[in-house]
């Protein structure tokens, strides 16, 4: 079925495949060293179902078999049944909400005996195929509003279902598809708005809303003053001076009066622009500031009135560690940083990680596996892992750009996006640069469904590349 011309068939890309095998081997070794204190006296293969490394070995075998199947199945199969596979992933996400097992506060898992499976991994693969199939349509144009709405709609279905579990970390991964969207022509304005919206959202989480509102007014006044045609330098200097006085008045006297004073200044500057026939500029700026203020206010309300205390702690650990208890919510991040830093340049050596063996860092085989690498292999080992991931993503980007098939290209960029988000967030978590949201490190962290999902994503990609000359 779907047989292609043999002249168009190429061999497997050995660069990407070799990096995959290398990461798989590194992951096995790191999980082995973390679980070394379990004791392997009876032999790894005599206790496959009872030890951490034993279970991981089984999942590696299953993943390699899945990789073999991906190579055997014709690449056009995935394009033909893309929406059906996407629908199956959505069905599993609905099913897990009803019959799934709750682990760590999220109903995200099917548990079979001593093994568990997370259906979101199938949903990621299905979404990757569905997005590629839709963008492959000849009448799809991401500069068109209808195509944009349809694309976002495809993305929103699994994202919202994952949020219902609730699993914010896995839901965040679906934003990775904005990487292929950008490659296929989604206007850059959306990304600029996204950056500013994120800034407003984060400031609303960190600072009191009155302080955020004052900052928005000050920025607006400076922008208005700078864009005046006459005396703009002088008026900008005045706006900056007013900003300094307002901050001082806000801090030591009355915040409400400082805000109202800047509202009056903004009204004055806006009126001057309006009289100069610059109504569109004034309206655009005012609407932008209102939306920004609403986002910040919504974030502030959500943080203080909707989130549970342990969820607030996660955000505070990330954005406001100074208000966290070093022996409580901040403990994991402190231990993680200490474990990575204790490795120094060359590391303590394989099986010599003290903090690893004594279980100072939680979830060492999954979310914090990078700590083990940093402690035992040092800066050189940790940097090498990051370099390997960078080389893999760069190579996959090269493969994507040489495809004749738009479906294959979009799919490959989707895989690159998913890998990037996972790597960036996971390593960032261990260093306190990102919130702790339970994102595994691809091919290295323990987790059968994660390993299976990433192997399937990569295996199908490599199969598509073998037929890269076909449209």
Residue pairs with C-beta under 8 A, 6 or more apart in sequence:
1 74
1 77
2 74
2 75
2 76
2 77
2 80
3 74
4 74
4 76
4 467
4 470
5 470
8 467
8 469
8 470
9 466
9 467
10 465
10 466
10 467
10 468
10 469
11 466
12 71
12 462
12 465
12 466
13 395
13 399
13 462
13 465
15 391
15 395
16 392
16 395
16 396
16 399
16 458
16 461
16 462
17 462
19 388
19 391
19 392
19 395
20 392
20 443
20 455
20 458
22 388
23 385
23 388
23 389
23 392
23 442
23 443
23 444
24 60
24 63
24 443
26 373
26 385
26 444
27 56
27 369
27 441
27 443
27 444
27 445
27 446
27 451
28 53
28 56
28 57
28 60
29 350
30 369
30 372
30 373
30 376
30 444
31 52
31 53
31 56
31 365
31 369
31 446
32 53
33 350
33 351
33 353
33 356
33 372
33 376
34 52
34 356
34 364
34 365
34 369
34 372
35 51
35 52
35 53
35 365
36 351
36 357
37 357
38 51
38 52
38 53
40 47
40 51
40 53
44 51
44 53
44 54
44 57
45 54
45 57
47 54
48 54
48 55
48 57
48 58
49 55
49 58
49 114
50 114
52 365
52 446
55 114
55 115
55 446
55 448
56 365
56 446
56 448
56 451
58 448
59 447
59 448
59 451
59 452
60 451
62 448
62 452
63 451
63 452
63 455
64 455
66 452
66 455
66 456
66 459
67 455
67 456
67 458
67 459
69 459
70 455
70 456
70 459
70 460
70 462
70 463
71 459
71 462
71 463
73 463
75 408
75 460
75 463
75 464
75 466
75 467
78 85
78 129
78 411
78 460
78 464
79 129
79 132
79 133
79 136
79 405
79 407
82 126
82 129
82 130
82 132
82 133
82 407
83 129
83 130
83 133
85 125
85 126
85 129
85 130
86 126
86 127
86 129
86 130
86 154
87 126
88 122
88 126
89 119
89 122
89 123
89 124
89 125
89 126
89 127
89 158
90 123
90 126
90 157
90 158
90 161
92 119
92 122
92 123
93 119
93 120
93 123
93 158
93 161
93 162
94 161
95 119
96 107
96 108
96 109
96 110
96 119
96 165
97 107
97 161
97 164
97 165
99 110
100 107
100 108
100 109
100 110
100 165
101 107
101 109
101 110
101 111
101 116
102 109
103 109
103 116
104 438
105 166
106 165
106 166
106 167
107 165
108 118
108 119
108 120
108 162
108 165
108 167
108 170
109 116
109 117
109 118
110 116
110 117
110 118
110 119
111 117
115 448
116 448
116 449
117 448
117 449
118 170
118 447
118 449
118 450
119 449
120 158
120 162
120 167
120 170
121 449
121 450
121 452
121 453
121 454
122 453
123 158
123 161
123 162
124 158
124 173
124 174
124 418
124 453
124 457
125 453
125 456
125 457
125 460
126 158
127 154
127 155
127 158
127 174
127 177
127 414
128 177
128 411
128 414
128 415
128 418
128 457
129 411
130 154
131 151
131 154
131 155
131 177
131 180
131 410
131 414
132 180
132 407
132 408
132 410
132 411
132 414
133 407
134 140
134 150
134 151
134 154
135 142
135 151
135 180
135 184
135 406
135 407
135 410
136 405
136 406
136 407
136 410
140 147
140 150
140 151
141 147
141 185
142 148
142 151
142 181
142 184
142 185
142 186
142 187
143 185
143 186
143 187
148 186
151 181
151 186
155 174
155 177
158 174
159 171
159 174
162 170
162 171
162 174
163 171
167 438
168 437
169 425
169 437
169 438
169 439
170 438
170 439
172 421
172 425
172 437
172 439
173 418
173 421
173 422
173 439
175 421
176 414
176 417
176 418
176 420
176 421
177 414
177 417
178 186
178 191
178 194
178 417
179 413
179 414
179 416
179 417
179 420
180 410
180 413
180 414
180 417
182 188
182 191
183 409
183 410
183 413
184 410
196 288
196 292
197 292
197 295
200 212
200 292
200 293
200 295
200 296
200 299
201 295
201 296
201 299
202 299
202 319
203 212
203 215
203 296
203 299
204 212
204 295
204 296
204 297
204 298
204 299
204 300
204 303
205 299
205 300
205 303
205 315
205 319
206 319
206 320
208 300
209 296
209 297
209 300
210 250
210 255
210 256
210 259
211 250
211 255
212 293
212 296
212 297
212 300
213 259
213 293
213 296
213 297
214 246
214 247
214 250
214 255
214 258
214 259
214 262
216 289
216 292
216 293
216 296
217 259
217 262
217 263
217 265
217 266
217 289
218 239
218 242
218 243
218 246
218 247
218 262
219 289
220 266
220 285
220 286
220 289
221 239
221 242
221 243
221 262
221 265
221 266
221 269
222 236
222 239
222 240
222 243
223 285
224 239
224 266
224 269
224 270
224 273
224 282
224 285
225 232
225 235
225 236
225 238
225 239
225 269
226 232
226 235
226 236
226 239
227 273
227 278
227 281
228 235
228 269
228 272
228 273
228 276
229 276
235 269
239 265
239 269
242 262
242 265
246 258
246 261
246 262
247 258
249 257
249 258
249 261
250 258
250 259
270 282
270 286
273 279
273 281
273 282
274 282
303 312
303 315
307 315
310 329
313 324
313 328
313 329
314 329
314 435
314 436
314 437
315 435
316 323
316 324
316 329
317 324
317 329
317 330
317 333
317 432
317 435
317 436
318 432
318 434
318 435
318 436
321 330
321 333
321 432
324 330
325 331
326 334
332 361
332 362
332 368
332 436
333 432
333 436
335 355
335 360
335 361
335 362
336 361
336 368
336 371
336 429
336 430
336 431
336 432
337 430
337 431
337 432
338 355
338 360
339 353
339 355
339 356
339 360
339 361
339 371
339 372
339 374
339 375
340 370
340 371
340 374
340 375
340 382
340 430
340 431
341 374
342 348
342 354
342 355
342 375
343 353
343 374
343 375
343 376
343 377
343 378
343 379
343 381
343 382
344 378
344 379
345 378
345 379
345 380
346 377
346 378
346 379
346 380
347 374
347 375
347 376
347 377
347 378
347 379
347 380
347 381
348 354
348 375
348 376
348 378
349 376
350 376
350 377
351 376
352 376
353 372
353 375
353 376
354 375
355 361
355 371
355 375
356 364
356 371
356 372
356 375
356 376
361 368
361 371
361 372
362 368
364 371
364 372
365 445
365 446
366 438
366 440
366 445
366 446
366 447
367 426
367 429
367 430
367 436
367 438
367 439
367 440
367 445
368 429
368 430
369 440
369 441
369 444
369 445
369 446
370 382
370 385
370 426
370 427
370 430
370 441
370 444
371 430
373 381
373 382
373 385
373 444
374 381
374 382
374 430
377 384
385 444
386 423
386 427
389 419
389 423
389 442
392 419
393 416
393 419
393 420
393 423
396 412
396 415
396 416
396 419
396 461
397 412
397 413
397 416
399 412
399 461
399 465
399 468
400 408
400 409
400 412
400 413
400 416
401 409
402 465
402 468
403 409
403 412
403 464
403 465
403 468
404 468
404 469
404 470
404 471
405 464
405 467
405 468
405 470
405 471
408 464
408 465
408 468
411 460
411 461
411 464
412 461
412 464
412 465
415 457
415 458
415 461
418 457
419 442
419 454
421 439
422 439
422 440
422 441
422 442
423 441
423 442
424 434
425 434
425 437
425 439
426 439
426 440
426 441
426 445
427 441
428 434
429 435
429 436
429 437
429 439
440 446
440 447
440 450
442 450
442 454
443 451
443 454
443 455
